[in-house]
């Protein structure tokens, strides 16, 4: 660390959507000092706009319904659907952790969940979507905010966007620039997580990476403009699947 930091912490997370909130909660419960930066929570995040569906295998809710399905079968479904483009080890690891995620959200975070027995998804060999009341993602975000606020080692900085990464002499990320022009702070951290979502609201990046979708209506939050991806690329990070997108015919 260096004396030039305005603030020092163990972990900085940029982006307080479902991904960033979950990462912050996991870190805080492990005793890690974490600062969570958010561009503007009033704009919302795509987790809030979504159905709140959480896929998992081997949960108590599935067992109560007599639904059998293993993490291995779940992983096979995913890899079959994406034509083996994903890393099979990562997919399997996530599927094997999925039941623990459901248990954590219900038992620790306090989020009520129920197995969705009314609808499935293309490629599913067994029912596995778990939803909060109203089948909206808003209760997930709200519950995670409330759970995170219980930890004194967690700081949520709203309306404090990430503005760039800071690297040391050897190129490793050592912190982030946070805040708006004229009120920026340099935050030093042992680790940095970019949970900034994609670039659906950035027409320039769409034209470059997904030209066929550049003029399509984007129904996600307008704050998803790809800054985190660009910061990583500027530091030499590799990219993959930049043309990936989910298009809905109803829109």
C-alpha positions as CSV (number, residue, x, y, z in Angstrom):
1,X,0.0,0.0,0.0
2,X,1.0,3.6,-0.3
3,X,0.4,6.8,1.7
4,X,-1.2,8.5,-1.3
5,X,-4.5,6.6,-0.9
6,X,-7.5,8.5,0.3
7,X,-8.8,5.3,1.7
8,X,-7.5,1.8,2.2
9,X,-9.4,-1.5,2.5
10,X,-9.1,-5.2,1.9
11,X,-11.6,-5.5,-0.9
12,X,-13.3,-3.0,-3.3
13,X,-16.2,-4.1,-5.4
14,X,-17.4,-2.0,-8.3
15,X,-21.1,-2.4,-9.0
16,X,-23.9,-3.2,-6.5
17,X,-26.2,-5.3,-8.6
18,X,-27.0,-8.9,-7.7
19,X,-23.4,-10.0,-8.4
20,X,-21.7,-7.2,-6.5
21,X,-24.1,-7.4,-3.5
22,X,-23.6,-11.2,-3.3
23,X,-19.8,-10.8,-3.5
24,X,-19.9,-8.1,-0.8
25,X,-22.1,-10.2,1.5
26,X,-19.9,-13.3,1.1
27,X,-16.8,-11.2,1.9
28,X,-18.3,-9.4,4.9
29,X,-19.6,-12.6,6.5
30,X,-16.0,-14.0,6.2
31,X,-14.7,-11.0,8.2
32,X,-13.2,-9.1,5.2
33,X,-13.3,-5.3,5.2
34,X,-15.2,-4.5,2.0
35,X,-16.2,-1.3,0.2
36,X,-19.0,-1.6,-2.3
37,X,-19.3,1.2,-4.9
38,X,-22.4,1.9,-6.9
39,X,-23.0,4.3,-9.8
40,X,-26.6,5.1,-8.7
41,X,-28.9,2.7,-7.0
42,X,-31.9,4.8,-8.1
43,X,-31.2,3.8,-11.7
44,X,-31.5,0.2,-10.5
45,X,-29.8,-3.0,-11.8
46,X,-30.7,-5.8,-14.2
47,X,-31.2,-8.1,-11.3
48,X,-34.2,-6.0,-10.2
49,X,-35.7,-6.0,-13.6
50,X,-35.4,-9.7,-14.1
51,X,-37.7,-12.5,-12.8
52,X,-35.4,-13.3,-9.8
53,X,-35.0,-16.9,-11.0
54,X,-32.2,-18.7,-9.3
55,X,-31.2,-22.1,-10.8
56,X,-30.0,-24.8,-8.4
57,X,-29.9,-28.5,-8.0
58,X,-30.5,-30.7,-4.9
59,X,-32.3,-28.1,-2.8
60,X,-34.8,-28.7,0.0
61,X,-37.5,-27.2,-2.2
62,X,-36.9,-29.7,-5.0
63,X,-36.8,-32.6,-2.6
64,X,-40.2,-31.5,-1.1
65,X,-41.7,-31.7,-4.5
66,X,-40.1,-35.1,-5.3
67,X,-37.9,-33.5,-8.0
68,X,-34.6,-35.3,-8.6
69,X,-31.7,-33.6,-10.4
70,X,-28.0,-33.5,-9.6
71,X,-25.5,-30.7,-10.1
72,X,-23.8,-32.9,-12.7
73,X,-27.1,-33.2,-14.7
74,X,-27.6,-29.4,-14.4
75,X,-24.1,-28.8,-15.7
76,X,-24.7,-31.2,-18.6
77,X,-27.9,-29.2,-19.5
78,X,-25.9,-26.0,-19.5
79,X,-23.1,-27.3,-21.6
80,X,-25.4,-28.9,-24.1
81,X,-27.4,-25.7,-24.5
82,X,-24.3,-23.5,-25.1
83,X,-22.6,-26.1,-27.3
84,X,-19.7,-26.6,-24.8
85,X,-18.6,-23.1,-25.2
86,X,-18.3,-22.6,-21.4
87,X,-15.5,-23.9,-19.2
88,X,-16.9,-27.2,-18.0
89,X,-14.9,-27.1,-14.7
90,X,-16.4,-23.7,-13.8
91,X,-19.9,-24.7,-14.8
92,X,-19.7,-27.8,-12.7
93,X,-18.3,-26.0,-9.7
94,X,-21.1,-23.4,-9.9
95,X,-23.7,-26.1,-10.1
96,X,-22.3,-28.0,-7.2
97,X,-22.4,-24.8,-5.1
98,X,-25.9,-23.8,-6.2
99,X,-27.7,-25.6,-3.3
100,X,-25.5,-23.8,-0.8
101,X,-26.4,-20.5,-2.4
102,X,-30.1,-21.2,-1.9
103,X,-29.6,-22.2,1.7
104,X,-27.5,-19.1,2.4
105,X,-30.1,-16.8,0.8
106,X,-33.0,-18.4,2.8
107,X,-31.4,-19.1,6.1
108,X,-28.9,-16.2,6.5
109,X,-30.0,-13.4,4.2
110,X,-33.7,-14.0,5.1
111,X,-34.9,-14.1,1.5
112,X,-38.1,-16.3,1.1
113,X,-37.8,-18.5,-2.0
114,X,-40.0,-21.1,-3.6
115,X,-39.5,-23.6,-6.4
116,X,-41.2,-22.5,-9.6
117,X,-43.2,-25.5,-10.7
118,X,-45.2,-23.5,-13.3
119,X,-42.4,-22.8,-15.8
120,X,-39.1,-24.2,-17.0
121,X,-36.6,-23.1,-19.5
122,X,-35.5,-24.6,-22.8
123,X,-32.9,-27.3,-22.3
124,X,-33.9,-28.1,-18.6
125,X,-34.2,-31.8,-17.8
126,X,-35.6,-31.0,-14.4
127,X,-37.3,-28.1,-12.6
128,X,-34.7,-25.9,-10.9
129,X,-35.8,-22.2,-10.8
130,X,-36.2,-20.7,-7.4
131,X,-38.0,-17.4,-7.1
132,X,-38.8,-14.8,-4.4
133,X,-42.4,-13.6,-3.9
134,X,-43.7,-11.8,-7.0
135,X,-41.2,-13.6,-9.2
136,X,-39.2,-10.4,-9.4
137,X,-35.5,-9.7,-8.7
138,X,-36.3,-6.7,-6.6
139,X,-36.7,-8.7,-3.3
140,X,-33.3,-10.3,-3.9
141,X,-31.6,-6.9,-4.1
142,X,-33.5,-5.5,-1.2
143,X,-32.7,-8.5,1.1
144,X,-29.0,-8.4,0.2
145,X,-28.8,-4.7,1.0
146,X,-30.4,-5.3,4.4
147,X,-28.2,-8.3,5.1
148,X,-25.0,-6.4,4.1
149,X,-26.0,-3.5,6.4
150,X,-25.7,-5.7,9.4
151,X,-21.9,-6.0,9.0
152,X,-19.8,-3.1,10.4
153,X,-16.9,-4.2,8.2
154,X,-19.0,-3.5,5.0
155,X,-19.4,0.0,3.5
156,X,-21.9,0.7,0.8
157,X,-21.1,3.9,-1.2
158,X,-24.0,4.9,-3.4
159,X,-23.7,7.4,-6.2
160,X,-20.0,6.7,-6.1
161,X,-19.1,5.2,-9.5
162,X,-15.9,3.5,-10.2
163,X,-13.8,5.7,-12.5
164,X,-10.9,3.4,-13.3
165,X,-8.3,0.9,-12.0
166,X,-5.0,1.7,-10.4
167,X,-2.0,-0.6,-11.0
168,X,1.3,-0.9,-9.2
169,X,4.8,-1.0,-10.8
170,X,4.5,-4.6,-11.8
171,X,1.1,-4.2,-13.4
172,X,-1.0,-5.7,-10.6
173,X,-4.3,-3.9,-9.7
174,X,-3.8,-2.2,-6.3
175,X,-6.9,0.0,-6.1
176,X,-9.6,1.9,-7.9
177,X,-10.5,5.5,-8.7
178,X,-14.0,6.3,-7.3
179,X,-16.4,9.2,-7.6
180,X,-17.2,11.9,-10.2
181,X,-15.0,14.5,-11.8
182,X,-13.8,16.9,-9.2
183,X,-14.6,14.7,-6.3
184,X,-12.5,11.6,-7.0
185,X,-10.9,9.4,-4.4
186,X,-8.1,6.8,-4.8
187,X,-9.0,3.7,-2.8
188,X,-6.3,1.2,-2.2
189,X,-7.3,-2.5,-1.9
190,X,-5.7,-5.9,-1.6
191,X,-8.3,-7.2,-4.1
192,X,-10.7,-5.6,-6.6
193,X,-13.8,-7.2,-8.0
194,X,-15.5,-5.7,-11.1
195,X,-19.2,-6.5,-11.0
196,X,-20.2,-3.8,-13.5
197,X,-22.4,-6.0,-15.8
198,X,-22.3,-5.6,-19.6
199,X,-22.5,-2.9,-22.2
200,X,-26.1,-3.1,-23.4
201,X,-26.5,0.7,-23.1
202,X,-23.3,1.6,-24.9
203,X,-24.1,2.0,-28.6
204,X,-20.5,2.4,-29.6
205,X,-19.5,-0.9,-28.0
206,X,-22.6,-2.6,-29.4
207,X,-21.7,-1.5,-32.9
208,X,-18.2,-2.9,-32.5
209,X,-19.0,-6.2,-30.8
210,X,-22.6,-7.0,-31.7
211,X,-23.5,-4.9,-34.7
212,X,-26.7,-6.8,-35.4
213,X,-28.0,-5.5,-32.0
214,X,-26.7,-2.0,-32.2
215,X,-30.1,-0.5,-33.1
216,X,-32.3,-2.8,-31.1
217,X,-34.1,-1.5,-28.1
218,X,-32.3,-2.2,-24.9
219,X,-34.6,-2.9,-22.0
220,X,-31.9,-3.2,-19.3
221,X,-30.8,-0.4,-17.0
222,X,-29.1,2.5,-18.8
223,X,-26.1,2.4,-16.4
224,X,-24.7,-0.7,-18.1
225,X,-22.2,1.1,-20.4
226,X,-19.2,-1.3,-20.2
227,X,-16.7,0.7,-18.2
228,X,-15.5,-2.3,-16.2
229,X,-14.8,-4.2,-19.4
230,X,-12.8,-1.3,-20.9
231,X,-10.7,-0.9,-17.7
232,X,-9.8,-4.5,-17.8
233,X,-8.9,-4.3,-21.5
234,X,-6.7,-1.2,-20.9
235,X,-4.7,-3.3,-18.4
236,X,-4.2,-6.1,-20.8
237,X,-6.9,-8.5,-19.7
238,X,-8.2,-11.0,-22.2
239,X,-11.8,-11.0,-23.4
240,X,-14.1,-13.8,-24.6
241,X,-17.7,-14.1,-25.8
242,X,-18.0,-10.4,-26.4
243,X,-20.7,-11.0,-29.0
244,X,-22.9,-12.9,-26.5
245,X,-26.3,-11.5,-25.8
246,X,-29.8,-12.5,-24.9
247,X,-32.4,-11.2,-27.3
248,X,-36.2,-11.4,-26.6
249,X,-38.6,-11.6,-29.5
250,X,-41.3,-9.9,-27.5
251,X,-39.2,-6.7,-27.5
